[in-house]
Structure formats: structure tokens, C-alpha cells
């Protein structure tokens, strides 16, 4: 039986069309190329719904809660909290002293420092003070927090605004402004 006259040509064209289709369908997505090129910037570990407990001599000093941690080991060890964090500080006897929240955090484990930014709120329950800022640093060795950015503190004694930042105890139990302006409730004792 004799095949149809055009079928031989069609059979020869199919592999050519298939090869041409493969050639033209190979397109590199620029986003995918960037992702692969930055593979060394990817976290070595990712953890979800994490609670870390910091203790000293069997006493809980702080509890860190976060929905996501990206852990990096190279070039230096650090933990990133891209979806924010909540850090609760405790007094001896396990009494909750203060809470720090932010939308982003970065813990430099070698320097024992934590940088938090974006909607930073620090509440001290003992003093009744609330601090708002956009960037705050915590140095674990000195047990202090500090910033050089705008800070607003709402307290029992008034509302204080400081454009040049502050330094404070790690539990926000004391603070010192770098320059201050605001409303203060002052009572004359005369």
C-alpha cells in the first residue's frame, strides 16, 4: 500500500518542528536566574512557628517568639526574622517585665546583638511606659537597647519625643534620651 503523497514530507517535518519548538521555548526567566545566582545568600535553615527561651542559672530571662527564622552560617552566623518577632523579658521570679515587638529582626550571633526595625514597640509593664520607633538595637553583653532614630515614649509622666534616639536597659526599665521634646506632667510642690 502506498502512503499518501504528503505523508512523507509530514513525517520529515515533525522532528524539525519539534526541535524548533524546543529551541524557541527555552527562555531563561530573569528572576529564576537571579535566584540561582544568589544561592549562597539563601538561608541554610528555615524554621517556622518558633519559640526560643533564653535562661540564666535556671531562670528564664527572655522568650522570643516568631513565625519564621532564616538561619545563615556563612559568611557569619546570623538569624533573620523576616516576618517579625515578639521578645518578652522576665524579672527574677518569672514576672513578665516588658515586651518588644517588631515587623523584622536580625540577630548577629557572633556580636550577640539584635537589630529590630519596622513598627518597633517596646512596653514596660512595671513603669507603664510604651516606646515606639522604627529601628532599635539590643546588645546582649551590655544588656542595653539603643537607637539614633526618632523615638516616642508614652508614660505616666507624659509623652516624650526624641529625634536623636535613646539608650535604655534591655527590659526598658530605665531610659536616657539623646535629646528630648514633649509634654510632661509636672506638679509644683509649693
ABEGO torsion letter per residue (X at the ends): XBBBAAAAAAAAAAAAAAAAAAAAABBBBAAAAAAAAAAAABBABBBBGBBBBBBBGGBBABBBBBABBBBBAOABBBBBBAAEBBBBBBBBGGBBABBBBBABBBBBAAAGBBBBBEGBBBBBAAAGBBBBBABBBBBAAAGBBBBABBBBBBBAAEBBBBAAEBBBBAAGABBBBAEBBEBBBBBBAX
